[in-house]
């Protein structure tokens, strides 16, 4: 392990040791409160352009396995932990976390005071940073961090969306069968890929859906040609406002097809319906966010990963807020009063996180069936 520096854009410096790849990377520092599931976090495309700090102090002890990836690679810029466990013990694991990060070209840093870092972010807000195992000039690193552009106004979706359409049939994992296949689909869902997670697709397959995943810049005519029964707008990274093509596509989709959105998909639908979005101080990242369903009064503990939110006051009379975050009262779900459309800001597919909200996939399937 080599010495590594983490330098924030406000000049705060942390010194630790590296594991994984070597080099210099830039990104916005955020923190995730999940106790487990670091493999899913690493491969979540929504973290593109960010450095993730884990609040749980010991990371790596369950290794890496080939079955739980949320995409085909690591997307985040760097991984920050208090203590990295080189030893791992899990019957499904086939690689250590450090070896995986090295293979993926991702820098990991350990041995820093993550409690101090998280408290700093909570007080000052998420901020840009540089992490380096090769540059010892701290003043140079401070300047690099200070000169980085903000995440606001940048279209990160184009970096993570698929290049060509593809079909998905794999269901969620079970101990007895691994990942079964959906062999007898009852309905066809087109999923617009803004940075989609595989567990979302697996839950659709669990509900007997044929899924066609299409790139974010797919045209409405191309979606019509696929003759779907419903359309899903996926999660993804960064600021939704610059994703103009996605917003325009959503405006057309909701007029013809039952529509469901998750995370960035929720924000894009909010914008398509005339609303506005704004950046949260330090975002919601983790598996313990309490959300209240305003229709039922039920409280769900949810998995979340977003830096932006829909502005409640910007929504018109035809849009109803259905869920709120009990920590800060931000919008966690919305629906249209007349169109077959709903969306949530959190992640009902867990991966990692609780399964309280998986019923939403059945709710969408039922909506699709009712509108055939």
C-alpha positions in Angstrom: 0.0 0.0 0.0 1.2 3.5 -0.9 0.5 6.8 0.7 -2.5 8.5 -0.8 -4.0 12.0 -0.4 -7.7 13.0 -0.5 -7.9 16.8 -1.0 -11.2 18.6 -1.0 -12.0 21.7 -3.0 -12.2 23.8 0.2 -8.5 22.9 1.0 -9.2 20.2 3.6 -6.6 17.4 3.3 -6.8 13.8 4.4 -3.8 11.4 4.3 -4.3 7.6 4.1 -3.1 4.5 2.3 -4.1 3.3 -1.1 -5.5 -0.1 -2.1 -6.7 -1.1 -5.5 -5.4 1.0 -8.5 -2.8 3.8 -8.4 -3.1 7.2 -10.0 -5.0 10.4 -9.7 -8.7 10.8 -9.9 -11.3 13.7 -9.5 -14.9 13.6 -8.5 -17.5 14.9 -6.1 -17.3 13.3 -2.6 -20.5 11.8 -1.1 -21.1 9.3 1.7 -23.1 6.1 1.8 -24.6 4.8 5.0 -25.2 1.2 3.9 -23.6 -1.4 6.2 -23.1 -3.9 3.4 -23.5 -4.0 -0.4 -20.4 -2.2 -1.4 -20.2 -4.4 -4.6 -23.6 -3.1 -5.8 -22.6 0.5 -4.9 -19.3 0.2 -6.8 -21.1 -1.0 -10.0 -24.1 1.5 -9.8 -23.8 3.8 -12.8 -25.6 6.5 -10.8 -22.3 7.1 -9.0 -20.5 8.2 -12.2 -18.3 11.3 -11.4 -18.4 10.7 -7.6 -16.1 9.4 -4.9 -18.0 7.4 -2.4 -17.2 7.3 1.3 -18.6 4.4 3.3 -19.7 5.3 6.8 -19.5 1.7 8.0 -15.9 1.4 9.2 -14.9 -2.1 8.0 -15.2 -2.7 4.2 -14.1 -5.7 2.1 -14.7 -8.6 4.4 -17.2 -10.3 2.1 -15.1 -10.0 -1.0 -16.5 -9.8 -4.6 -18.6 -12.3 -6.5 -19.6 -12.4 -10.1 -23.3 -12.5 -9.6 -24.3 -9.3 -7.8 -23.0 -6.6 -10.2 -25.4 -3.8 -11.0 -23.6 -3.2 -14.3 -20.6 -4.5 -16.1 -18.0 -2.2 -14.5 -17.1 0.2 -11.7 -18.4 3.7 -12.4 -17.4 5.8 -9.4 -14.1 7.8 -9.4 -12.7 6.5 -6.1 -13.7 4.5 -3.0 -13.0 5.8 0.5 -13.1 3.7 3.7 -11.9 3.7 7.2 -10.4 0.2 7.2 -10.1 -2.2 4.2 -10.2 -5.9 5.0 -7.7 -7.8 2.8 -9.1 -11.0 4.1 -12.6 -12.0 3.0 -14.9 -14.8 3.8 -18.0 -15.5 1.8 -19.0 -18.8 0.1 -19.9 -16.8 -3.1 -16.8 -14.6 -3.3 -14.1 -15.2 -5.8 -12.0 -12.1 -5.5 -10.9 -9.5 -2.9 -12.2 -6.0 -3.0 -8.6 -4.6 -3.5 -7.9 -6.9 -6.4 -11.3 -6.0 -8.0 -10.6 -2.3 -7.7 -7.1 -2.8 -9.2 -8.6 -4.8 -12.1 -11.1 -2.0 -12.7 -8.6 0.8 -12.5 -10.3 2.3 -9.4 -8.4 3.9 -6.6 -9.3 3.0 -3.0 -8.1 4.9 0.0 -8.2 3.7 3.6 -6.9 4.8 7.0 -8.5 8.3 7.0 -11.0 9.5 9.6 -14.3 8.9 7.7 -16.4 10.2 10.6 -14.6 13.5 10.3 -15.0 13.5 6.5 -18.7 12.7 6.6 -19.4 15.3 9.3 -17.5 17.9 7.2 -19.7 17.0 4.1 -22.9 17.2 6.2 -21.9 20.6 7.5 -20.4 22.1 4.3 -22.2 20.1 1.6 -20.9 17.7 -1.0 -17.8 19.0 -2.7 -15.3 18.2 -5.4 -12.0 16.5 -4.5 -8.9 15.0 -5.9 -7.4 11.7 -4.7 -3.9 10.7 -5.7 -1.3 8.1 -5.0 1.3 9.7 -7.2 1.3 13.5 -6.5 2.9 14.5 -3.2 2.5 18.3 -3.8 -0.6 19.0 -1.7 -0.8 22.6 -2.9 -1.1 21.3 -6.5 -3.8 18.9 -5.4 -5.7 21.8 -3.7 -5.6 23.8 -6.9 -6.8 20.8 -9.0 -9.7 20.3 -6.6 -10.6 24.0 -6.5 -10.6 24.2 -10.3 -13.0 21.3 -11.0 -16.3 22.2 -12.5 -19.5 21.6 -10.6 -21.7 18.5 -11.2 -24.5 21.0 -11.8 -25.2 21.6 -15.5 -23.4 18.6 -16.8 -24.9 15.7 -18.7 -23.5 12.5 -17.2 -26.0 10.2 -18.7 -24.2 10.1 -22.0 -21.3 8.5 -20.3 -23.2 5.6 -18.8 -26.1 4.7 -21.2 -25.9 1.6 -23.4 -24.8 2.0 -26.9 -27.2 -0.4 -28.5 -30.6 -1.8 -27.5 -30.6 -5.2 -25.8 -33.0 -7.7 -24.2 -33.0 -8.8 -20.6 -34.4 -12.1 -19.2 -32.5 -12.7 -15.9 -34.5 -12.8 -12.7 -33.4 -12.0 -9.1 -30.9 -14.4 -7.5 -32.0 -17.2 -5.3 -29.8 -19.6 -3.3 -31.5 -22.6 -4.9 -31.4 -21.6 -8.6 -29.0 -18.7 -8.9 -30.4 -16.3 -11.5 -33.4 -18.0 -13.3 -34.5 -16.8 -16.7 -37.9 -15.4 -17.6 -39.1 -17.8 -20.3 -42.8 -16.9 -20.6 -43.2 -13.1 -20.5 -46.7 -11.8 -20.3 -46.0 -8.1 -21.2 -43.3 -6.0 -22.9 -41.6 -3.2 -21.1 -39.1 -0.8 -22.8 -36.6 0.6 -20.3 -34.8 3.8 -21.2 -31.3 3.5 -19.9 -30.1 6.7 -18.2 -27.7 4.5 -16.1 -29.9 1.5 -15.3 -29.2 -1.0 -12.5 -29.5 -4.7 -13.3 -31.6 -5.4 -10.2 -34.4 -3.2 -11.6 -34.4 -5.4 -14.7 -34.4 -8.5 -12.6 -37.5 -7.5 -10.8 -39.3 -6.8 -14.0 -38.3 -10.3 -15.2 -39.6 -11.6 -11.9 -43.0 -10.1 -12.9 -43.0 -12.0 -16.2 -41.9 -9.0 -18.3 -40.0 -9.1 -21.5 -37.6 -6.1 -21.2 -35.9 -4.2 -24.0 -33.3 -1.8 -22.8 -32.7 1.2 -25.1 -30.1 4.0 -25.1 -31.1 7.3 -23.5 -31.1 9.2 -26.9 -33.6 6.7 -28.5 -36.3 8.5 -30.3 -40.0 8.2 -29.6 -40.6 6.7 -33.0 -38.0 4.0 -32.3 -39.8 3.1 -29.0 -43.2 3.0 -30.8 -41.7 0.6 -33.3 -40.9 -1.8 -30.4 -44.6 -1.9 -29.6 -44.3 -1.9 -25.8 -47.0 -2.3 -23.2 -45.3 0.2 -20.9 -42.2 2.3 -20.6 -39.7 2.6 -17.7 -37.4 5.6 -17.2 -34.3 4.5 -15.2 -32.0 5.8 -12.6 -28.8 7.5 -13.6 -26.1 10.0 -12.5 -25.9 13.7 -12.0 -28.1 16.7 -12.8 -31.3 15.9 -14.7 -31.9 19.3 -16.2 -29.2 19.1 -18.9 -30.7 15.8 -20.1 -32.9 17.6 -22.5 -33.4 14.7 -24.9 -34.6 12.5 -22.0 -37.1 15.2 -20.9 -38.5 15.7 -24.4 -38.8 11.9 -24.8 -40.6 11.6 -21.5 -43.2 14.2 -22.7 -44.1 12.1 -25.6 -44.0 8.7 -23.8 -46.4 9.7 -21.0 -49.1 10.7 -23.6 -49.2 7.2 -25.0 -47.8 4.6 -22.6 -48.1 3.7 -18.9 -44.9 5.0 -17.4 -42.8 4.3 -14.3 -39.7 6.2 -13.2 -37.0 5.6 -10.6 -34.5 8.1 -9.2 -33.3 10.1 -12.2 -36.3 8.9 -14.0 -38.5 10.5 -11.3 -36.7 13.8 -11.8 -36.9 13.7 -15.6 -40.7 13.0 -15.3 -41.0 15.9 -12.9 -39.3 18.2 -15.4 -41.4 16.8 -18.3 -44.5 17.6 -16.3 -43.4 21.3 -15.9 -41.6 21.0 -12.6 -38.2 22.1 -11.5 -35.3 20.3 -9.8 -32.6 21.5 -7.4 -29.4 20.1 -5.8 -29.5 18.8 -2.3 -26.8 19.8 0.2 -25.2 16.4 0.5 -27.7 14.1 -1.2 -29.3 10.9 0.0 -27.0 7.8 -0.3 -27.6 4.7 1.7 -30.0 1.9 2.7 -31.8 3.5 5.7 -33.8 6.4 4.4 -37.4 6.7 5.9 -40.1 7.4 3.3 -43.8 8.0 4.0 -46.4 7.0 1.5 -48.9 9.8 1.8 -51.7 7.7 0.4 -51.5 4.9 3.0 -49.6 6.5 5.8 -47.1 3.6 5.6 -43.4 4.3 6.3 -40.8 2.4 4.3 -37.1 2.1 4.9 -35.5 2.6 1.5 -32.3 2.5 -0.5 -31.4 5.9 -2.0 -28.8 7.4 -4.2 -29.4 10.9 -5.6 -28.0 14.4 -5.3 -31.0 16.2 -6.9 -34.7 16.4 -6.0 -37.9 17.6 -7.5 -39.2 21.0 -6.2 -42.6 20.4 -4.7 -43.8 23.9 -5.3 -43.0 23.8 -9.0 -45.5 21.0 -9.7 -48.8 21.8 -11.2 -52.3 20.8 -10.2 -52.2 17.6 -12.3 -49.2 16.2 -10.5 -49.6 14.8 -7.0 -46.7 14.1 -4.5 -47.2 10.6 -3.2 -44.1 10.0 -1.0 -41.9 12.3 1.1 -38.6 11.8 2.9 -39.1 11.9 6.7 -35.6 13.3 7.2 -36.0 16.4 5.2 -39.5 16.4 3.6 -38.1 16.2 0.1 -40.2 14.7 -2.7 -39.8 10.9 -2.9 -42.6 10.0 -5.3 -45.2 11.5 -7.6 -48.1 10.5 -9.9 -50.3 12.1 -12.5 -53.9 12.7 -11.6 -55.2 11.4 -15.0 -52.4 9.7 -16.9 -51.2 6.2 -16.0 -47.9 7.5 -14.6 -46.0 7.3 -11.3 -42.4 7.5 -10.1 -40.3 7.3 -7.0 -37.1 9.0 -6.1 -35.8 6.0 -4.1 -34.7 2.5 -5.2 -37.4 -0.2 -4.7 -35.0 -2.7 -6.2 -32.7 -2.4 -3.2 -29.3 -3.6 -4.3 -28.1 -2.9 -1.7 -30.8 -2.1 0.8 -34.2 -3.1 2.2 -37.0 -4.7 0.2 -39.9 -2.7 1.7 -40.8 -1.1 -1.6 -40.5 -4.0 -4.1 -44.3 -3.9 -4.4 -44.0 -1.0 -6.7 -43.0 -3.3 -9.6 -46.3 -5.1 -9.2 -48.1 -1.8 -9.1 -46.6 -0.8 -12.4 -47.3 -4.3 -13.9 -50.9 -4.0 -12.8 -51.1 -0.5 -14.3 -49.7 -1.8 -17.6 -52.2 -4.7 -17.7 -55.1 -2.4 -16.9 -54.2 -0.2 -19.9 -53.7 -2.8 -22.5 
